Amino acid sequence: MAERALRGTRLGATSYENDRNTDLAPRQDVPFDCPNGHHFSVPFAAEAELPPMWECRVCGAMAIASTGQSPSPKKVKPPRSHWDMLMERRTVEDLEAVLAERLEVIRERRAVEGRAIADAADRAERRSA
């Protein structure tokens, strides 16, 4: 007879359990106020840590809990520039030494290029004369 009671139903798709004789977890409703004037509440577990902000169900703006607790400002790291990162690795004296080396290399290269250009101009003059 018990087999006939479930015949023709979608087993697994529908739950036949009910809420009788069960104790639900303790809950608390937390009210939120939207900056656009909307007011709503969200249920949370009694022992849950309450968020200071929640997305508004109506407009999507960030609503603030009307329990009186204001959200604590987040600590923002100041952005590090290229110079800050460079100064973590080197001192000013090291940088001046590197700059002097690179300037010497550039001056030598320009002197060699200048001599090559002058030699080419001399050869061109000799050919045309």
C-alpha positions as CSV (number, residue, x, y, z in Angstrom):
1,M,0.0,0.0,0.0
2,A,2.9,2.4,0.7
3,E,4.1,1.8,-2.9
4,R,0.8,3.2,-4.2
5,A,1.0,6.4,-2.2
6,L,4.1,7.6,-4.1
7,R,3.0,6.3,-7.5
8,G,2.8,9.0,-10.2
9,T,4.9,11.6,-8.2
10,R,8.2,13.0,-9.2
11,L,10.5,11.5,-6.7
12,G,13.5,13.6,-5.9
13,A,12.0,16.8,-7.5
14,T,9.7,17.6,-4.7
15,S,10.4,17.4,-1.0
16,Y,7.8,15.9,1.2
17,E,9.3,17.2,4.4
18,N,7.6,19.9,6.4
19,D,8.6,22.3,9.1
20,R,6.6,20.6,11.9
21,N,8.6,19.6,15.0
22,T,11.8,21.3,13.8
23,D,13.6,24.3,15.4
24,L,15.0,26.8,13.0
25,A,18.3,28.5,13.7
26,P,17.9,31.7,15.6
27,R,17.8,34.7,13.3
28,Q,17.9,38.5,13.5
29,D,16.6,41.0,11.0
30,V,19.1,43.8,10.3
31,P,17.5,47.0,8.8
32,F,19.4,48.9,6.1
33,D,18.9,52.4,4.7
34,C,19.7,53.2,1.1
35,P,21.0,56.7,0.2
36,N,18.2,56.8,-2.4
37,G,15.5,56.5,0.4
38,H,14.8,52.8,0.2
39,H,14.5,50.9,3.5
40,F,14.8,47.1,3.7
41,S,15.9,44.4,6.2
42,V,18.0,41.3,5.7
43,P,17.8,38.2,8.0
44,F,21.1,36.9,9.4
45,A,22.0,34.1,11.8
46,A,22.0,35.3,15.4
47,E,25.7,34.6,15.9
48,A,26.8,36.0,12.4
49,E,29.0,39.0,12.2
50,L,26.8,41.8,10.8
51,P,28.1,43.7,7.7
52,P,28.0,47.5,7.9
53,M,26.9,47.8,4.3
54,W,24.6,45.8,2.0
55,E,23.6,46.2,-1.7
56,C,20.1,47.8,-2.0
57,R,17.5,45.4,-3.3
58,V,15.7,48.1,-5.3
59,C,18.4,50.2,-6.9
60,G,21.7,48.4,-6.2
61,A,23.4,51.3,-4.3
62,M,25.3,50.5,-1.1
63,A,22.9,50.8,1.8
64,I,24.2,51.4,5.4
65,A,23.0,49.4,8.3
66,S,20.6,51.5,10.4
67,T,21.8,49.8,13.7
68,G,24.0,52.9,14.3
69,Q,27.3,51.3,13.4
70,S,29.1,53.2,10.7
71,P,31.4,51.3,8.4
72,S,35.1,51.6,9.4
73,P,37.2,53.2,6.6
74,K,39.5,50.8,4.8
75,K,43.2,51.3,5.2
76,V,44.6,52.5,1.9
77,K,48.2,51.9,0.9
78,P,49.8,54.9,-0.7
79,P,50.8,54.1,-4.2
80,R,54.6,53.5,-4.7
81,S,56.2,55.3,-7.5
82,H,59.1,54.0,-9.6
83,W,61.4,56.3,-7.7
84,D,60.3,54.8,-4.4
85,M,61.0,51.3,-5.5
86,L,64.4,52.4,-6.9
87,M,65.3,54.0,-3.6
88,E,64.5,50.7,-1.8
89,R,67.2,49.0,-3.8
90,R,69.9,51.7,-4.2
91,T,71.3,54.8,-2.5
92,V,71.7,58.2,-4.2
93,E,75.5,57.6,-4.3
94,D,75.0,54.3,-6.2
95,L,72.7,56.0,-8.6
96,E,75.2,58.9,-9.3
97,A,77.9,56.3,-10.0
98,V,75.7,54.4,-12.4
99,L,74.7,57.7,-14.1
100,A,78.4,58.7,-14.5
101,E,79.2,55.2,-16.0
102,R,76.3,55.5,-18.5
103,L,77.2,59.1,-19.5
104,E,80.8,58.0,-20.2
105,V,79.6,55.1,-22.4
106,I,77.3,57.6,-24.3
107,R,80.1,60.1,-24.8
108,E,82.5,57.4,-26.1
109,R,79.9,56.2,-28.5
110,R,79.2,59.7,-29.8
111,A,82.9,60.4,-30.2
112,V,83.3,57.2,-32.2
113,E,80.3,58.0,-34.4
114,G,81.6,61.6,-34.8
115,R,85.0,60.3,-36.0
116,A,83.3,57.9,-38.4
117,I,81.2,60.7,-39.9
118,A,84.3,62.9,-40.2
119,D,86.3,60.1,-41.9
120,A,83.4,59.5,-44.3
121,A,83.2,63.2,-45.2
122,D,87.0,63.3,-45.8
123,R,86.9,60.3,-48.1
124,A,84.0,61.8,-50.0
125,E,85.9,65.0,-50.5
126,R,89.0,63.2,-51.7
127,R,87.0,61.3,-54.3
128,S,85.3,64.4,-55.6
129,A,88.6,66.3,-55.9
